[in-house]
Amino acid sequence: MQKSIEIEHKGQILRGMQHIPAGNNLPAVILFHGFTGTKLEPHRFFLKISRALEKMGIASFRFDFLGSGESDGNFEEMTVLSEVREARTILEYVRSQPSIDKENTIVLGFSMGGLVASLLAGEQPADIKKLILLAPAGTLPQIIEKQMGFATFIEELNGYDLGGNLLGKDFVTELKNLEVWERAARYTNDVLLIHGTNDQAVHVEVSSLYRKNCYPHATLLHIEGADHTFNSYKWEQEVIEAICNFSS
C-alpha cells in the first residue's frame, strides 16, 4: 500500500511516501534522490522502482530531503553532510517500523543521493544489508567546481544562483574537505553500481572509481547508451530489473 508519511528531523519535516506490501518481517529499500531532485525523480523513476519492489513483497521509502520537493527548509541551507544526517534519521525510522525486518534494509541512492548513500553506508555499515548506487556522484567536488563558472554569487544571500537554484556557500566550502573514498570504503557488504555509458552529468568512470577505491567486490552494470537519468523506457526497465534482482 502506498501512503504519504512525515517524519521530524531537528524540528523540520521530511515528507515522503512509503510502499508497504502485506505481511511482516519485510525487507525494505530506502531511495535517496539527487541534486535538485525529489522523491519522484524524472519520469517518475523512483515511483516505478517502488511499485516494482512492492509487487515482489519488498517495502520501500522515498523522501524529499530538506529544501527539496515538499519537505521543509530551503535549498540554500542544504549540504551533502546535512543530507547524510537526514538520511540517518530516515534509516532509523525505517528500521523501527514494526512490519520491517531491520536486518534486511537496503539503501539506494541516485546521483548526489548516491554519494549520500555511500557516505551513510560508510558510517553505519552494520545497519545496511546491501547498497545500490545509480550514477553516484562520488566526484561531486570536481563537478561543482566546474559548474561554479556558470554561477553568480549573490552577496546579500551568501549563495550562488545556479540555474535558478540558490546554492549556499557552505555547500561549496564543505565539499572541498569531503573525503569521499575514505569514508565510503568502510562499507564492505554487497554493492550494486549502475551507470549509463553516455552520462553527461556524472561520467561513467565514476562508478569504476567507486569500485576501485571503495568496493572491489561490487557488481558494476553499464547501461549501454544511457544518459544520467536513464531517459528511455528500455534503459529504465533494465535498471528496475537489476534493482529488483539485487534486492530479492
C-alpha positions in Angstrom: 0.0 0.0 0.0 1.3 3.5 -1.0 0.9 6.1 1.7 2.3 9.6 2.4 4.4 10.0 5.6 6.1 12.7 7.6 9.0 12.4 10.0 10.7 15.1 12.0 14.4 15.9 11.7 15.8 18.6 14.0 12.5 20.5 14.2 11.7 20.3 10.4 9.5 17.9 8.5 10.8 15.4 5.9 7.9 14.4 3.6 7.8 11.1 1.8 6.0 8.1 0.5 6.0 4.5 1.8 5.1 1.4 -0.1 4.4 -1.5 2.2 3.1 -4.8 0.9 1.0 -7.1 3.1 3.0 -9.2 5.6 5.5 -8.9 8.3 9.3 -9.0 8.6 9.6 -7.4 5.2 12.8 -6.3 3.5 12.9 -2.6 2.8 14.6 -0.3 0.3 15.2 3.4 1.0 15.6 5.6 -2.0 17.6 8.9 -1.9 17.1 11.4 -4.7 19.8 13.5 -6.4 20.8 17.2 -6.6 17.7 19.4 -7.2 15.7 16.1 -7.4 12.7 14.8 -5.5 11.2 11.6 -4.2 9.8 11.0 -7.7 12.8 11.8 -9.9 12.5 12.2 -13.7 9.8 10.2 -15.5 8.5 9.1 -12.1 11.5 6.8 -11.9 11.6 6.3 -8.2 7.8 5.7 -8.1 8.2 2.9 -10.7 11.0 1.4 -8.7 8.9 1.4 -5.5 5.9 -0.2 -7.3 8.1 -2.9 -8.8 9.6 -3.7 -5.4 6.1 -3.8 -3.8 5.0 -6.4 -6.3 7.9 -8.6 -5.1 6.9 -8.2 -1.4 9.6 -5.6 -0.7 8.7 -2.4 1.1 10.3 1.0 0.1 10.5 4.5 1.4 11.1 7.7 -0.7 11.7 11.1 1.0 12.4 14.6 -0.2 15.5 15.9 1.6 15.1 19.2 3.4 15.0 22.1 0.9 13.9 19.8 -1.9 10.4 18.8 -3.1 7.7 19.2 -0.5 9.9 18.9 2.6 10.6 21.8 4.9 13.6 24.0 4.6 15.3 26.0 1.8 17.6 24.6 -0.9 20.4 27.1 0.0 20.6 25.5 3.5 21.4 22.1 2.1 24.9 20.5 2.1 26.0 16.9 1.4 26.6 16.2 5.1 23.3 17.7 6.1 21.6 15.2 3.8 23.7 12.4 5.3 22.3 13.4 8.7 18.8 13.4 7.3 19.4 10.0 5.7 20.5 8.7 9.1 17.1 9.9 10.5 15.3 8.2 7.7 17.2 4.9 8.1 16.4 4.9 11.9 12.7 5.5 11.1 12.5 2.7 8.6 14.4 0.2 10.8 12.0 1.0 13.7 8.8 0.1 11.7 7.1 -3.0 13.1 6.5 -4.6 9.7 10.1 -4.2 8.6 13.0 -6.6 9.1 15.6 -4.2 10.4 18.3 -6.7 9.5 17.3 -6.6 5.8 17.4 -2.9 5.0 18.8 -1.8 1.6 19.8 1.7 0.7 19.6 3.1 -2.9 20.9 6.5 -4.0 20.9 8.2 -7.3 23.5 10.8 -8.4 24.2 13.1 -5.4 21.8 10.8 -3.5 24.3 8.0 -4.4 27.1 10.0 -2.8 24.9 10.5 0.3 24.0 6.8 0.4 27.7 5.7 0.1 28.7 8.1 3.0 25.8 6.8 5.2 26.8 3.2 4.5 30.3 4.0 5.5 29.1 5.5 8.8 26.6 2.7 9.6 27.7 -0.5 7.7 26.1 -2.8 10.3 22.6 -1.3 9.7 22.6 -1.6 5.8 22.5 -5.1 4.3 23.0 -4.0 0.7 23.9 -0.8 -1.2 22.7 0.3 -4.6 24.2 3.3 -6.3 22.8 4.7 -9.6 25.2 7.1 -11.4 26.7 8.0 -8.0 28.3 11.5 -7.8 31.4 10.5 -6.0 33.4 13.2 -7.8 30.8 15.9 -6.8 33.6 18.3 -5.5 35.1 18.4 -9.0 31.7 18.6 -10.8 30.5 21.5 -8.7 33.8 23.3 -9.1 33.3 23.2 -12.9 29.7 24.4 -12.6 30.7 27.4 -10.4 32.0 29.0 -13.5 28.4 29.4 -14.6 27.0 30.6 -11.2 26.5 34.1 -10.0 27.4 34.8 -6.4 24.7 36.9 -4.6 26.5 38.7 -1.7 23.4 39.6 0.4 22.2 36.0 0.3 25.6 34.4 0.7 24.9 32.0 -2.0 25.2 31.2 -5.7 22.5 31.4 -8.3 22.9 28.1 -10.2 20.3 27.8 -12.8 17.6 29.2 -10.6 18.6 27.2 -7.5 20.3 29.2 -4.7 23.3 27.1 -3.7 24.7 28.0 -0.2 28.3 29.0 0.2 28.6 26.3 2.9 27.7 23.6 0.4 30.7 24.6 -1.7 33.1 25.1 1.2 32.2 21.7 2.8 32.8 19.8 -0.5 36.5 21.0 -0.6 37.3 18.9 2.5 35.0 15.9 1.9 37.0 12.7 1.9 34.6 10.6 -0.2 36.5 7.5 -0.9 37.9 7.1 2.6 34.5 7.5 4.2 32.6 5.3 1.7 35.2 2.4 1.8 34.2 1.5 5.4 31.2 -0.4 3.9 32.1 -3.9 2.9 28.7 -5.6 2.2 27.2 -6.3 -1.2 27.1 -3.3 -3.6 25.4 -2.8 -7.0 26.7 0.1 -9.2 24.6 1.0 -12.2 25.7 3.7 -14.7 24.8 4.8 -18.2 27.7 4.8 -20.7 26.6 8.2 -22.1 26.1 10.0 -18.8 27.0 13.7 -19.4 26.4 14.8 -15.8 28.4 12.2 -13.8 30.9 10.4 -16.1 30.5 6.6 -16.3 34.1 6.2 -14.9 33.0 7.5 -11.5 31.3 4.1 -10.8 34.6 2.5 -11.8 36.3 4.7 -9.3 33.9 3.6 -6.6 34.7 0.0 -7.3 38.5 0.7 -7.4 38.7 2.9 -4.3 35.9 1.5 -2.1 34.1 -1.6 -3.3 36.4 -4.1 -5.2 33.7 -6.7 -4.6 30.9 -4.6 -6.2 28.8 -5.6 -9.2 29.1 -2.9 -11.9 26.3 -2.8 -14.5 26.7 -0.5 -17.5 23.5 0.6 -19.3 24.7 0.9 -22.9 24.0 4.4 -24.4 22.0 5.6 -21.3 22.2 9.2 -20.1 22.3 10.4 -16.5 18.6 9.8 -15.7 18.0 6.7 -17.9 15.6 8.6 -20.1 14.1 5.8 -22.1 11.7 3.0 -21.4 14.3 0.4 -22.3 17.0 1.9 -20.1 14.6 2.4 -17.2 13.4 -1.2 -17.3 17.0 -2.5 -17.4 17.7 -0.5 -14.2 14.5 -1.6 -12.4 15.0 -5.2 -13.3 18.6 -5.1 -11.9 17.4 -3.4 -8.7 14.7 -5.9 -8.1 17.0 -8.9 -8.8 19.7 -7.5 -6.4 17.1 -6.7 -3.7 15.4 -10.1 -3.7 
